[in-house]
Amino acid sequence: MAEQVESIKWIPNTRFLVDGFRFQSPRCSSYFLTHMHGDHYCGLTKSFGAGHLEAVIYCSKITAALLTHDFGLPPRRVRALPMDQPVSIDGVRVTLIDANHCPGAVMFFFDFSHRTAKVSPEAILHTGDMRWHARMGQHPALCGRRIDLLLMDTTYGAPKHVHPPQEEAVALIVDTMRKEVAARPRTLFVVGSYRIGKERAYLGAARAMGWRVFCNADKRKVLGLLDLPAADMALVTGDKKAARVHVVAMGQAQMSPEALTSRCTAAGYSHVVGFRPTGWTFRKSGGLEVRREGCATIYGVPYSEHSNFEELRDCVRTLHPSRLVPTVNAANMTASRAMVDKFADLMDLRKDRSRLDHYLRPAATAPPASERQGSDHPTALRGGDPPAAQLPHSRSAPLTGDCGSAGGASEAMVLADVDLVEQQRLQPAVKPEMAAAQPRKWAKAAPAAPCGSSKRRQLTLGSFFGKGAQR
């Protein structure tokens, strides 16, 4: 679930908010919605923009249709942007990229590189929710481009999450359906779904089996707004008896053994099999999670519309960002920093003075900017940590000034971003309660060995920071 932290909703150097309707502000006239899931549009109401004539929501065509259907927002409040084509908004080039999540879900790429007055960061990617695939890194907007700031969906940001590709998960559903029908021909199949999402699971399985899919009237209306292929829509019906696959809400109310048994009896079947397609059901031991009760069997299928951990690693490896901001499982400063640490070895941390370990080894994996296509833009001065408002006040994190204002991510004074002389000048601005977190004096640098000497120079922190750091 997306974190509701204001500092990570603002795009630096803009008046843009992404998925930030809980933090509506007169300072913002351009709101961006990645997709139509509740944790991303929460805070949005039918009265959106009241008292603010310029307020507009930018999104994909599908999401715009859903906004109009669900909230009744007037056309002047919702603007659908084209996919894969840069559009200038308030002087920023914005490109929508398919997020491979649910219908209408997009990533927003914000490009400042064309501006005469350079800003940092100048290449920002907000993934919203996504299921990363290698082909996404080949998108024209991203290919060969070093990303300064990556705001990434980290729903499954732990090594234990290695659920399979969607195609394999759908194949598991189809294989299970065939086995169940062979054993009990009069079996009804029920697939859990969200209001938007999981369409590839139940439509893909039904298509493979040659079966119809029953949905209620509201669900059918929503499906009609998702721009699905005509062949898939032809499978959908409002006749329960004509469909071997029924689609219901994922919650316990309709997916419990009791609810499934009741549906099975009403439809005239002898057995019922339910599928819960979610990555949380993944088992390292393999196979499917299964529960049997009476004539009902419920399978947990590791079908996910979020990236697994290795896919997240590939995303960071491909984009090689200077700074990473996790948008899920990062509700506080400690959690955010811990999440970033899992990907730090794949980032460009050459400018991040808050991570001392990166003074002792070169930046990982990606070639220098001069060797990469389209990477002639300066990199951001930070990397590998969440917005300043979320950083823990510890020896391992940079000291920050007041981050309490709205949009603290872009307004916070981060002392690690400036040189050491400037840090000495700004040091009095640090809050008193943060004084205990300031580092002690560094050890003095050892004198350099004579030129040509085989004796290795002793490495100390003073060697890297210089004499000014001792103050």
C-alpha atoms as one frame of an Amber mdcrd trajectory, in Angstrom:
protein
   0.000   0.000   0.000   1.388   3.405  -0.995   2.687   5.461   1.916   0.795
   8.662   2.718   3.832  10.852   3.381   3.590  14.337   1.928   7.298  14.837
   1.294   7.400  11.977  -1.231   4.331  13.213  -3.107   5.896  16.444  -4.340
   8.133  16.450  -7.414  11.222  18.617  -6.710  11.460  21.991  -8.465   7.783
  21.881  -9.487   4.289  22.514  -8.189   3.378  18.893  -9.040   1.863  16.329
  -6.674   1.803  12.645  -7.662  -0.869  10.478  -5.999  -1.063  13.138  -3.313
  -4.733  14.079  -3.010  -4.582  13.925   0.773  -2.174  16.862   0.606  -4.042
  19.195  -1.748  -2.564  22.669  -1.578  -2.980  26.085  -3.213   0.682  25.717
  -4.185  -0.252  22.858  -6.514  -2.264  23.227  -9.707  -1.059  20.070 -11.464
  -2.007  16.757  -9.851  -0.853  13.461 -11.354  -2.625  10.133 -10.774  -0.675
   6.988 -11.663  -3.683   4.632 -11.577  -7.138   4.088 -10.142  -6.418   2.166
  -6.941  -7.701   3.508  -3.635  -4.332   3.977  -1.924  -3.304   6.276  -4.776
  -6.415   8.422  -5.177  -7.310   8.557  -1.462  -8.245  12.102  -0.498  -9.903
  12.739  -3.853 -13.587  13.743  -3.737 -16.238  14.950  -6.158 -15.536  18.510
  -5.000 -11.907  18.352  -6.212 -10.602  21.780  -7.190 -13.311  23.783  -5.421
 -11.870  27.234  -4.853  -8.876  26.510  -7.084  -9.794  27.194 -10.693  -6.503
  25.919 -12.142  -6.433  22.510 -10.400  -6.202  19.683 -12.948  -5.581  15.921
 -12.727  -3.240  14.480 -15.373  -3.465  10.746 -16.035  -3.893   8.094 -18.725
  -6.961   7.816 -20.951  -8.278   4.777 -19.055  -7.797   6.396 -15.657  -9.531
   9.559 -16.915 -12.552   7.495 -17.957 -12.655   5.847 -14.528 -12.359   9.199
 -12.742 -15.303  10.556 -14.696 -17.319   7.384 -14.050 -16.562   7.091 -10.332
 -16.358  10.727  -9.229 -18.301  12.580 -11.893 -15.506  15.119 -12.239 -16.050
  17.701 -15.001 -13.850  17.428 -18.112 -11.964  20.617 -17.233 -10.632  18.916
 -14.100  -9.309  15.767 -15.813  -6.856  15.708 -18.711  -5.850  12.448 -20.344
  -2.293  12.485 -21.645  -1.048  10.362 -24.555   1.131   7.353 -23.864   4.838
   7.425 -24.737   4.818  11.012 -25.998   6.428  13.874 -24.061   4.025  16.687
 -23.211   5.104  20.040 -21.774   3.369  20.947 -18.508   4.505  24.110 -16.717
   7.768  23.917 -18.637   8.479  20.284 -17.714   8.417  17.470 -20.272   6.187
  14.703 -18.936   6.033  11.240 -20.524   3.586   8.471 -19.605   5.028   4.932
 -19.673   3.013   1.734 -19.205   3.569   0.518 -15.623   2.520  -3.100 -16.364
   0.271  -3.015 -13.298  -3.489  -2.682 -13.775  -5.327  -1.184 -16.781  -4.508
   2.499 -17.099  -1.540   2.384 -14.705   1.405   4.530 -15.800   4.813   5.682
 -14.689   5.518   9.414 -14.980   8.882  10.533 -16.368   9.649  14.190 -15.608
  12.403  15.651 -17.783  14.030  19.034 -17.055  17.070  18.588 -19.313  15.825
  20.948 -22.023  15.726  23.932 -19.697  18.316  26.664 -20.172  18.672  27.073
 -16.426  19.779  23.672 -15.165  18.138  22.168 -12.113  18.879  19.105 -10.032
  17.417  16.563 -10.200  16.660  16.912 -13.891  15.488  13.354 -14.729  12.830
  11.955 -12.368  10.856   8.731 -12.729   7.832   8.014 -10.537   6.778   4.401
 -11.036   3.462   4.470  -9.154   2.685   0.773  -8.768   4.457  -1.366 -11.354
   5.527  -4.842 -12.418   8.990  -4.198 -13.853   9.972  -5.963 -17.053  13.269
  -5.674 -18.905  11.505  -4.201 -21.947  10.521  -1.172 -19.858  14.153  -0.153
 -19.628  14.229  -0.002 -23.434  11.529   2.656 -23.597  12.760   5.634 -25.682
  12.400   7.988 -22.724  14.557   5.776 -20.487  16.931   3.878 -22.746  20.505
   4.933 -22.012  19.272   7.644 -19.665  20.619   7.934 -16.156  17.821   8.727
 -13.701  18.628  11.286 -11.033  15.655  10.507  -8.786  13.684   7.257  -8.797
  10.478   7.019  -6.758   9.862   3.264  -6.830   7.095   0.870  -5.839   8.709
  -1.333  -3.185   5.693  -3.462  -2.236   7.808  -6.615  -2.434  11.107  -5.016
  -1.465  12.582  -8.015   0.356  14.677 -10.936  -0.966  12.081 -13.509   0.097
   9.621 -12.224  -2.508  10.420 -14.137  -5.702   6.970 -14.836  -7.103   6.975
 -15.991 -10.754   6.186 -14.012 -13.915   2.494 -13.492 -14.568   2.498 -15.905
 -17.508   3.697 -18.734 -15.266   1.097 -17.915 -12.622  -1.718 -17.985 -15.191
  -0.374 -21.313 -16.474  -0.640 -22.665 -12.904  -4.306 -21.633 -12.803  -5.006
 -23.315 -16.150  -3.198 -26.511 -15.138  -5.149 -26.662 -11.869  -8.447 -26.106
 -13.683  -7.738 -28.996 -16.029  -6.861 -31.357 -13.179  -9.935 -30.388 -11.164
 -12.280 -30.848 -14.123 -10.748 -34.230 -14.912 -11.390 -35.366 -11.333 -14.805
 -33.693 -10.863 -16.457 -32.629 -14.128 -19.209 -30.590 -12.413 -16.875 -28.030
 -10.865 -17.423 -24.287 -10.781 -14.384 -21.969 -10.740 -14.352 -18.655  -8.884
 -11.512 -16.118  -9.202 -10.943 -13.266  -6.786 -10.348  -9.831  -8.264 -10.041
  -6.188  -7.371 -12.378  -3.647  -8.891  -9.551  -2.944 -11.340  -6.791  -5.508
 -11.671  -6.261  -9.286 -12.056  -7.896  -9.215 -15.515  -4.967 -11.109 -17.039
  -5.450 -13.876 -14.480  -9.130 -14.707 -14.951  -9.508 -13.711 -18.614  -6.250
 -15.443 -19.557  -7.291 -18.673 -17.821 -10.811 -18.589 -19.290  -9.427 -17.963
 -22.768  -7.089 -20.947 -22.449  -9.967 -23.174 -21.312 -12.498 -21.815 -23.824
 -14.934 -20.798 -21.085 -17.167 -17.756 -20.472 -16.683 -15.428 -17.497 -19.502
 -14.148 -15.307 -19.292 -10.689 -13.713 -22.003  -8.600 -12.085 -23.381  -5.504
 -13.808 -21.066  -3.010 -12.083 -17.998  -5.096 -12.880 -19.024  -5.417 -16.534
 -19.439  -1.653 -16.774 -15.975  -1.090 -15.330 -14.437  -3.650 -17.687 -15.995
  -1.731 -20.563 -13.906   1.309 -19.592 -10.563  -0.523 -19.552  -9.947  -0.699
 -23.302  -9.557  -4.498 -23.163  -9.203  -6.545 -26.376 -12.523  -7.335 -28.054
 -11.780 -11.072 -27.842 -11.520 -10.825 -24.046 -14.674  -8.750 -23.684 -16.537
 -11.362 -25.749 -15.885 -13.870 -22.932 -17.696 -11.730 -20.364 -21.370 -12.413
 -19.664 -24.063 -11.553 -17.156 -25.527 -15.070 -17.300 -24.263 -17.134 -14.359
 -25.297 -20.437 -15.872 -23.515 -19.721 -19.156 -20.158 -19.149 -17.430 -17.825
 -21.716 -15.910 -15.706 -18.962 -14.331 -17.188 -16.435 -11.891 -15.332 -13.283
 -10.853 -15.903 -11.925  -7.336 -14.265  -9.470  -4.967 -11.043 -10.742  -3.408
 -12.221 -10.203   0.165 -13.185 -12.881   2.645 -16.911 -12.186   2.254 -17.062
 -13.767  -1.211 -14.010 -16.032  -1.127 -14.749 -17.921   2.100 -15.599 -21.643
   1.909 -19.156 -20.857   3.011 -19.672 -18.201   0.327 -18.186 -20.435  -2.362
 -20.335 -23.394  -1.333 -23.462 -21.242  -1.480 -22.549 -20.034  -4.982 -21.786
 -23.589  -6.095 -25.172 -24.881  -4.944 -27.084 -21.983  -6.496 -25.365 -22.534
  -9.849 -26.087 -26.279  -9.846 -22.504 -27.547  -9.514 -21.240 -30.326  -7.255
 -17.875 -28.762  -6.398 -16.334 -25.308  -6.413 -12.697 -24.191  -6.726 -11.650
 -20.692  -5.779  -8.432 -18.914  -6.774  -6.822 -16.065  -4.826  -4.319 -14.533
  -7.267  -1.859 -12.528  -5.179   1.887 -12.501  -4.707   1.451 -12.871  -0.954
   0.556 -16.548  -1.484   3.994 -17.409  -2.917   5.669 -20.418  -1.280   9.390
 -21.091  -1.548   8.686 -24.812  -1.442   6.765 -24.506  -4.703   3.240 -25.553
  -5.542   0.081 -23.733  -4.593  -1.319 -22.867  -1.211  -4.492 -24.964  -0.800
  -7.405 -25.171   1.632 -10.239 -27.730   1.400 -13.530 -27.573   3.238 -16.539
 -29.637   2.179 -17.135 -29.255  -1.553 -14.981 -26.108  -1.681 -11.272 -25.901
  -2.479  -9.363 -22.608  -2.371  -5.965 -22.162  -4.046  -3.550 -19.311  -3.449
  -1.820 -18.489  -6.746   1.334 -16.295  -6.726   0.027 -14.011  -9.470   1.141
 -10.448  -8.789   0.882  -7.097 -10.482   3.811  -5.765  -8.424   7.507  -6.420
  -9.071   9.218  -9.194  -7.174  12.516  -8.418  -5.455  14.759  -9.475  -8.341
  12.711  -7.389 -10.753  13.142  -4.385  -8.473  16.871  -5.016  -8.448  16.866
  -5.145 -12.235  14.952  -1.872 -12.364  17.534  -0.102 -10.206  20.406  -1.776
 -12.084  19.000  -0.603 -15.411  18.154   2.961 -14.419  21.206   3.409 -12.135
  19.633   6.281 -10.161  21.552   8.734  -8.037  18.754   8.834  -5.518  16.044
   6.325  -4.629  12.834   7.014  -2.718  10.751   3.947  -1.762   7.009   4.606
  -1.901   5.827   1.448  -0.080   6.949  -0.139   3.212   8.746   3.065   4.130
   6.405   4.754   6.603   9.208   6.123   8.781  12.792   7.273   8.483  14.373
   4.018   9.575  12.282   1.839   7.273  12.929   4.093   4.309  16.696   4.046
   4.784  16.696   0.270   5.313  14.784  -0.223   2.074  17.219   1.931   0.097
  20.160  -0.034   1.502  18.906  -3.142  -0.321  19.555  -1.456  -3.666  22.487
   0.826  -2.868  25.045  -1.390  -4.623  23.224  -0.785  -7.930  23.018   2.987
  -7.650  25.255   5.880  -8.609  26.353   7.013  -5.148  29.490   8.915  -6.077
  27.999  12.179  -4.799  26.379  10.794  -1.662  28.582  11.880   1.205  26.222
  10.391   3.781  27.333   6.837   2.908  30.931   6.453   4.061  31.277   2.968
   2.624  31.096   4.419  -0.854  34.286   6.411  -0.299  36.068   3.068  -0.065
  34.839   1.505  -3.307  33.816   2.693  -6.758  30.195   3.178  -7.817  28.673
  -0.128  -8.919  27.695  -1.678 -12.227  26.765   1.081 -14.649  29.349   2.675
 -16.982  30.230   6.355 -16.623  27.891   8.908 -18.124  30.217   9.610 -21.036
  29.884   6.010 -22.211  26.103   5.796 -22.093  23.740   6.961 -24.789  21.842
  10.106 -23.918  23.487  10.508 -20.506  25.095  13.888 -21.042  23.087  15.417
 -18.201  24.487  16.113 -14.736  23.646  13.650 -11.995  21.891  14.660  -8.793
  23.939  15.607  -5.761  22.312  12.952  -3.620  21.617   9.268  -3.842  20.518
   6.208  -1.980  18.397   7.858   0.665  14.786   8.903   1.175  13.738  12.580
   1.251  15.389  14.602   3.977  12.174  14.719   5.957  12.342  10.955   6.361
  15.989  10.445   7.258  16.892   9.222  10.735  19.005  11.626  12.774  21.969
   9.309  13.172  25.650   9.066  12.409  24.813   7.136   9.229  22.545   9.854
   7.830  23.160  13.487   6.836  22.104  16.237   9.190  19.101  18.216   8.036
  17.452  21.503   8.833  13.734  22.083   9.346  11.712  19.706   7.196   8.318
  20.385   8.683   6.855  22.403   5.809   4.841  20.956   2.956   7.031  19.599
   0.236   9.870  19.079   2.691  11.644  16.731   0.297  12.619  19.608  -1.967
  12.856  22.395   0.635  14.925  20.694   3.331  18.467  21.908   3.847  20.649
  18.804   3.570  24.128  19.488   4.881  25.644  16.514   3.074  24.780  18.194
  -0.236  27.173  21.091   0.228  30.908  21.228   0.616  32.561  21.137   4.010
  33.232  24.868   4.243  29.579  25.569   3.598  28.629  22.971   6.194  30.592
  24.864   8.819  28.696  28.038   7.966  25.302  26.309   8.073  25.980  24.170
  11.144  24.362  26.614  13.632  21.061  26.161  11.787  20.817  22.558  12.934
  18.104  21.982  15.535  19.365  21.597  19.150  17.851  18.126  19.472  19.980
  17.030  16.532  23.248  18.098  18.092  23.804  14.697  19.641  23.763  13.162
  16.195  26.688  15.246  14.941  29.859  13.239  14.307  32.931  13.679  16.441
  36.139  15.058  15.083  37.671  12.916  12.399  41.109  11.377  12.850  43.881
  13.372  11.262  45.084  12.253   7.883  48.337  10.336   7.854  51.118  12.031
   5.861  51.449  10.793   2.313  54.278   8.384   1.522  57.082   9.800  -0.644
  56.577   9.615  -4.373  57.525   6.180  -5.649  57.513   4.658  -2.192  56.140
   1.124  -1.958  54.744   1.816   1.486  50.954   2.076   1.294  49.326   5.196
   2.674  47.195   4.671   5.760  43.529   5.334   4.957  41.565   7.339   7.499
  38.378   9.319   7.256  40.474  12.438   7.413  42.221  11.267   4.258  38.990
  11.545   2.393  37.417  14.614   3.949  40.482  16.766   4.396  41.489  18.997
   7.243  38.279  21.039   7.210  36.334  18.051   8.368  38.108  18.020  11.722
  36.247  21.064  12.956
